[in-house]
Amino acid sequence: LKYIIAAAIACYLVFAFVIVPSRKDNEKCKEVAIKISNNKLGTITNDDIVAMLQEDGLYPQDKVMDSINCHDIENFINEMTSVKECQVYKTNEKRVKVDIICREPVLKVYDNSGNTYYVDIEGEKIAGISKPLRLPVASGDIDDSMIEKELLSVVSAIEKDPFWLAQIQQIHFDEKKEAIIIPRIGDHIIELGSVKQVDEKLENLKAFYTRGLNTVGWNKYSKLNIKISNKVICTKRDK
């Protein structure tokens, strides 16, 4: 009885792992289901993915299931700088699922080499976004070495507070790598200086905005200097 059971198990294993997988699936793909997450700004659409896959001859719709290489599709999509992760797999219902996690841009950069690109909160560059995005802009004397320190320090501080997300329009770096902030509201500039203690500097400035500028007017000063973390030094506008 033991030999019979062992032989039966062996036959089943051969059938399950050798014979069944070797059968070709000649049915065609009925549907391509694309799911894009972490895409609040709409930097990639389903139509974009379909168009790019079609252009490269990788779109699986109506192709024989056995001829579809999910690994090739994954590699193609993962090469897009706006994609953080992509997984492609087949289902028993003759469908191909494409799950994409996007990189969410938080800053648009114009660097000192004339390049334009976006940066996400992890410091990864994102290129090829044609859709206009309402995000803070970084400009001036910027190189790659500044992304993880100077740029992300300021961006992280801005991202924490909806007030600064709405108020900061541009961050310009001079030849000393010191930052000048250009706000959306108020006819003045903000001299941030070094990005050290940027959270504390912005917190003090926010208090000055709410307690000071709301009283004397937002256009009274031409310059607000917050290079020293516990001070806001104001320069009056010339009459």
ZATORDO-918408 format. One record per residue (C-alpha): x negated, y, z; residue number from 1. Coordinates in steps of 0.2 Angstrom, whole numbers, plus 5000, padded with zeros to 4 digits. Example, Ala and Ser with C-alpha at 12.3 -4.5 7.8 and 13.67 -1.06 7.14 Angstrom:
# residues 2
(lolum (4938, 4978, 5039), 1)
(lolum (4932, 4995, 5036), 2)
//
This chain:
# residues 239
(lolum (5000, 5000, 5000), 1)
(lolum (4986, 5012, 5004), 2)
(lolum (4978, 5009, 4987), 3)
(lolum (4994, 5012, 4978), 4)
(lolum (4997, 5028, 4988), 5)
(lolum (4979, 5034, 4984), 6)
(lolum (4981, 5030, 4966), 7)
(lolum (4997, 5039, 4965), 8)
(lolum (4989, 5055, 4973), 9)
(lolum (4974, 5054, 4961), 10)
(lolum (4986, 5053, 4946), 11)
(lolum (4996, 5068, 4953), 12)
(lolum (4980, 5078, 4956), 13)
(lolum (4974, 5075, 4938), 14)
(lolum (4991, 5080, 4931), 15)
(lolum (4993, 5095, 4942), 16)
(lolum (4975, 5102, 4939), 17)
(lolum (4970, 5095, 4922), 18)
(lolum (4985, 5091, 4911), 19)
(lolum (4997, 5105, 4916), 20)
(lolum (4984, 5120, 4915), 21)
(lolum (4978, 5113, 4898), 22)
(lolum (4996, 5116, 4891), 23)
(lolum (4996, 5131, 4880), 24)
(lolum (5009, 5144, 4883), 25)
(lolum (5015, 5149, 4865), 26)
(lolum (5029, 5159, 4871), 27)
(lolum (5028, 5178, 4868), 28)
(lolum (5027, 5191, 4881), 29)
(lolum (5045, 5198, 4885), 30)
(lolum (5040, 5213, 4895), 31)
(lolum (5026, 5224, 4901), 32)
(lolum (5030, 5231, 4918), 33)
(lolum (5018, 5246, 4923), 34)
(lolum (5018, 5252, 4941), 35)
(lolum (5008, 5268, 4945), 36)
(lolum (5006, 5273, 4963), 37)
(lolum (4997, 5287, 4972), 38)
(lolum (5002, 5298, 4957), 39)
(lolum (5011, 5313, 4965), 40)
(lolum (5004, 5325, 4953), 41)
(lolum (5009, 5314, 4938), 42)
(lolum (4991, 5314, 4931), 43)
(lolum (4995, 5297, 4922), 44)
(lolum (5011, 5291, 4915), 45)
(lolum (5017, 5274, 4909), 46)
(lolum (5018, 5281, 4891), 47)
(lolum (4999, 5286, 4893), 48)
(lolum (4995, 5268, 4898), 49)
(lolum (5005, 5261, 4884), 50)
(lolum (4998, 5272, 4870), 51)
(lolum (4980, 5269, 4876), 52)
(lolum (4982, 5250, 4876), 53)
(lolum (4990, 5250, 4859), 54)
(lolum (4976, 5261, 4852), 55)
(lolum (4963, 5248, 4859), 56)
(lolum (4974, 5233, 4853), 57)
(lolum (4977, 5227, 4871), 58)
(lolum (4995, 5230, 4873), 59)
(lolum (5003, 5213, 4877), 60)
(lolum (5021, 5216, 4872), 61)
(lolum (5026, 5202, 4860), 62)
(lolum (5009, 5194, 4860), 63)
(lolum (5008, 5175, 4864), 64)
(lolum (5006, 5173, 4882), 65)
(lolum (4991, 5162, 4881), 66)
(lolum (4982, 5175, 4870), 67)
(lolum (4983, 5189, 4883), 68)
(lolum (4967, 5192, 4892), 69)
(lolum (4972, 5201, 4909), 70)
(lolum (4954, 5203, 4913), 71)
(lolum (4951, 5213, 4897), 72)
(lolum (4966, 5224, 4901), 73)
(lolum (4960, 5227, 4919), 74)
(lolum (4943, 5232, 4913), 75)
(lolum (4949, 5244, 4900), 76)
(lolum (4961, 5253, 4913), 77)
(lolum (4948, 5253, 4927), 78)
(lolum (4936, 5263, 4915), 79)
(lolum (4948, 5278, 4916), 80)
(lolum (4941, 5290, 4929), 81)
(lolum (4958, 5294, 4935), 82)
(lolum (4961, 5276, 4940), 83)
(lolum (4955, 5270, 4957), 84)
(lolum (4961, 5252, 4955), 85)
(lolum (4970, 5241, 4943), 86)
(lolum (4977, 5223, 4943), 87)
(lolum (4985, 5214, 4928), 88)
(lolum (4993, 5197, 4930), 89)
(lolum (5006, 5186, 4921), 90)
(lolum (5022, 5180, 4928), 91)
(lolum (5032, 5164, 4925), 92)
(lolum (5046, 5174, 4917), 93)
(lolum (5034, 5178, 4902), 94)
(lolum (5030, 5196, 4908), 95)
(lolum (5014, 5205, 4911), 96)
(lolum (5013, 5216, 4926), 97)
(lolum (5001, 5231, 4927), 98)
(lolum (4998, 5238, 4944), 99)
(lolum (4988, 5255, 4945), 100)
(lolum (4982, 5265, 4960), 101)
(lolum (4977, 5283, 4954), 102)
(lolum (4964, 5294, 4960), 103)
(lolum (4973, 5310, 4967), 104)
(lolum (4964, 5326, 4962), 105)
(lolum (4962, 5339, 4975), 106)
(lolum (4951, 5352, 4967), 107)
(lolum (4946, 5358, 4949), 108)
(lolum (4928, 5361, 4946), 109)
(lolum (4918, 5373, 4934), 110)
(lolum (4900, 5368, 4937), 111)
(lolum (4884, 5377, 4933), 112)
(lolum (4881, 5366, 4917), 113)
(lolum (4898, 5372, 4909), 114)
(lolum (4907, 5356, 4914), 115)
(lolum (4925, 5355, 4919), 116)
(lolum (4932, 5341, 4929), 117)
(lolum (4943, 5337, 4944), 118)
(lolum (4937, 5329, 4961), 119)
(lolum (4947, 5318, 4972), 120)
(lolum (4946, 5318, 4991), 121)
(lolum (4932, 5304, 4991), 122)
(lolum (4921, 5315, 4980), 123)
(lolum (4924, 5305, 4964), 124)
(lolum (4925, 5315, 4947), 125)
(lolum (4941, 5314, 4937), 126)
(lolum (4940, 5318, 4918), 127)
(lolum (4952, 5318, 4904), 128)
(lolum (4967, 5326, 4913), 129)
(lolum (4975, 5338, 4900), 130)
(lolum (4991, 5342, 4911), 131)
(lolum (4989, 5359, 4920), 132)
(lolum (4988, 5356, 4939), 133)
(lolum (4991, 5369, 4952), 134)
(lolum (4975, 5366, 4963), 135)
(lolum (4961, 5376, 4970), 136)
(lolum (4947, 5380, 4959), 137)
(lolum (4928, 5379, 4963), 138)
(lolum (4916, 5389, 4952), 139)
(lolum (4899, 5396, 4952), 140)
(lolum (4882, 5388, 4956), 141)
(lolum (4889, 5370, 4958), 142)
(lolum (4879, 5354, 4954), 143)
(lolum (4883, 5336, 4958), 144)
(lolum (4873, 5336, 4974), 145)
(lolum (4886, 5348, 4982), 146)
(lolum (4901, 5338, 4979), 147)
(lolum (4901, 5327, 4994), 148)
(lolum (4895, 5341, 5006), 149)
(lolum (4900, 5358, 5001), 150)
(lolum (4915, 5355, 4990), 151)
(lolum (4923, 5341, 5000), 152)
(lolum (4920, 5350, 5017), 153)
(lolum (4930, 5365, 5011), 154)
(lolum (4943, 5354, 5002), 155)
(lolum (4946, 5343, 5017), 156)
(lolum (4949, 5359, 5028), 157)
(lolum (4961, 5365, 5015), 158)
(lolum (4970, 5349, 5014), 159)
(lolum (4974, 5348, 5032), 160)
(lolum (4984, 5364, 5032), 161)
(lolum (4999, 5368, 5021), 162)
(lolum (4995, 5387, 5024), 163)
(lolum (4978, 5386, 5016), 164)
(lolum (4985, 5374, 5002), 165)
(lolum (4996, 5388, 4997), 166)
(lolum (4984, 5403, 5000), 167)
(lolum (4968, 5398, 4993), 168)
(lolum (4966, 5400, 4974), 169)
(lolum (4947, 5399, 4971), 170)
(lolum (4931, 5395, 4980), 171)
(lolum (4916, 5403, 4971), 172)
(lolum (4898, 5398, 4976), 173)
(lolum (4884, 5410, 4974), 174)
(lolum (4865, 5407, 4970), 175)
(lolum (4863, 5404, 4989), 176)
(lolum (4876, 5390, 4989), 177)
(lolum (4887, 5401, 5000), 178)
(lolum (4906, 5401, 4997), 179)
(lolum (4917, 5416, 4993), 180)
(lolum (4936, 5412, 4994), 181)
(lolum (4948, 5421, 4983), 182)
(lolum (4966, 5420, 4990), 183)
(lolum (4982, 5420, 4981), 184)
(lolum (4990, 5434, 4992), 185)
(lolum (4981, 5449, 4997), 186)
(lolum (4969, 5460, 4986), 187)
(lolum (4953, 5455, 4996), 188)
(lolum (4939, 5442, 4996), 189)
(lolum (4934, 5431, 5010), 190)
(lolum (4916, 5428, 5013), 191)
(lolum (4915, 5410, 5020), 192)
(lolum (4896, 5408, 5019), 193)
(lolum (4890, 5391, 5024), 194)
(lolum (4902, 5377, 5025), 195)
(lolum (4897, 5373, 5042), 196)
(lolum (4911, 5374, 5055), 197)
(lolum (4923, 5378, 5040), 198)
(lolum (4938, 5371, 5050), 199)
(lolum (4935, 5383, 5065), 200)
(lolum (4931, 5398, 5053), 201)
(lolum (4948, 5395, 5043), 202)
(lolum (4957, 5393, 5060), 203)
(lolum (4951, 5410, 5066), 204)
(lolum (4955, 5418, 5049), 205)
(lolum (4973, 5411, 5050), 206)
(lolum (4975, 5419, 5067), 207)
(lolum (4969, 5435, 5060), 208)
(lolum (4981, 5434, 5045), 209)
(lolum (4996, 5431, 5056), 210)
(lolum (4992, 5443, 5070), 211)
(lolum (4982, 5456, 5061), 212)
(lolum (4986, 5458, 5042), 213)
(lolum (5005, 5455, 5045), 214)
(lolum (5004, 5471, 5055), 215)
(lolum (4992, 5483, 5045), 216)
(lolum (4995, 5476, 5028), 217)
(lolum (4987, 5463, 5017), 218)
(lolum (4979, 5476, 5006), 219)
(lolum (4970, 5487, 5019), 220)
(lolum (4954, 5478, 5017), 221)
(lolum (4943, 5473, 5002), 222)
(lolum (4933, 5460, 5011), 223)
(lolum (4935, 5448, 5026), 224)
(lolum (4918, 5441, 5032), 225)
(lolum (4920, 5425, 5042), 226)
(lolum (4902, 5419, 5041), 227)
(lolum (4901, 5419, 5060), 228)
(lolum (4913, 5406, 5066), 229)
(lolum (4921, 5416, 5080), 230)
(lolum (4922, 5433, 5071), 231)
(lolum (4932, 5441, 5057), 232)
(lolum (4922, 5456, 5050), 233)
(lolum (4933, 5467, 5040), 234)
(lolum (4928, 5480, 5026), 235)
(lolum (4941, 5494, 5023), 236)
(lolum (4945, 5497, 5006), 237)
(lolum (4939, 5513, 4998), 238)
(lolum (4952, 5526, 4996), 239)
//
